């Protein structure tokens, strides 16, 4: 819930405030958390295939090219 906001409305203002008090988000949390994710795997972009992590690389690295799951299947060496 903290990063993506999933089920945000299921938590009261008081519950959210308690979490933020214990774990402050700081300024520009959204941009900074994405940058932190990028720093964690930008050196190994091939590991992001099939995960949401490739979304982060697309945002931060204009040279990154996503692999396409369907294209990999259709272009495999198997005849059928």
C-alpha positions as CSV (number, residue, x, y, z in Angstrom):
1,X,0.0,0.0,0.0
2,X,2.9,2.4,0.8
3,X,4.5,2.4,-2.6
4,X,1.6,1.7,-5.0
5,X,-1.3,3.0,-3.0
6,X,-3.3,-0.3,-3.4
7,X,-6.2,-0.3,-0.9
8,X,-5.3,3.2,0.3
9,X,-8.9,3.9,1.2
10,X,-9.1,0.8,3.4
11,X,-6.8,2.5,5.9
12,X,-7.9,5.4,8.1
13,X,-6.2,8.7,8.1
14,X,-4.9,7.9,11.5
15,X,-3.4,4.6,10.4
16,X,-1.7,6.2,7.4
17,X,-0.4,9.0,9.6
18,X,1.1,6.4,12.0
19,X,2.9,4.6,9.2
20,X,4.3,7.8,7.8
21,X,5.4,8.9,11.3
22,X,7.3,5.7,11.7
23,X,8.5,5.6,8.1
24,X,8.6,9.2,6.7
25,X,8.2,9.4,3.0
26,X,10.2,12.6,2.5
27,X,10.0,15.0,-0.4
28,X,9.5,13.5,-3.8
29,X,9.0,10.0,-2.5
30,X,7.4,8.7,-5.7
31,X,10.2,9.8,-7.9
32,X,12.9,8.8,-5.4
33,X,11.5,5.3,-4.9
34,X,11.4,4.7,-8.7
35,X,15.0,6.0,-8.9
36,X,16.0,3.6,-6.1
37,X,14.5,0.7,-7.9
38,X,16.3,1.7,-11.1
39,X,19.7,1.9,-9.2
40,X,19.1,-1.7,-8.0
41,X,18.9,-3.4,-11.3
42,X,20.0,-1.0,-14.1
43,X,23.3,-3.0,-14.2
44,X,21.4,-6.2,-15.0
45,X,18.4,-5.2,-17.2
46,X,17.9,-8.7,-18.5
47,X,16.6,-9.7,-15.1
48,X,13.6,-7.4,-15.5
49,X,12.0,-9.4,-18.3
50,X,8.4,-10.4,-17.4
51,X,8.3,-8.1,-14.3
52,X,7.1,-4.6,-13.6
53,X,10.7,-3.6,-13.2
54,X,11.1,-3.1,-16.9
55,X,8.7,-0.2,-16.6
56,X,11.3,1.5,-14.4
57,X,14.0,0.9,-16.9
58,X,11.8,2.3,-19.7
59,X,11.3,5.5,-17.6
60,X,15.0,6.0,-16.8
61,X,16.9,4.5,-19.8
62,X,15.8,5.6,-23.2
63,X,18.1,3.0,-24.8
64,X,16.4,0.1,-22.9
65,X,14.4,-2.2,-25.2
66,X,11.8,-4.4,-23.7
67,X,11.7,-8.0,-24.7
68,X,8.4,-9.2,-26.0
69,X,7.2,-12.5,-24.6
70,X,5.0,-13.3,-27.6
71,X,7.8,-12.5,-30.1
72,X,10.2,-14.8,-28.2
73,X,7.8,-17.7,-28.5
74,X,6.9,-17.0,-32.1
75,X,10.5,-16.6,-33.1
76,X,11.9,-19.6,-31.2
77,X,13.8,-22.3,-33.0
78,X,11.0,-24.8,-32.5
79,X,9.1,-25.6,-35.7
80,X,5.8,-25.9,-33.7
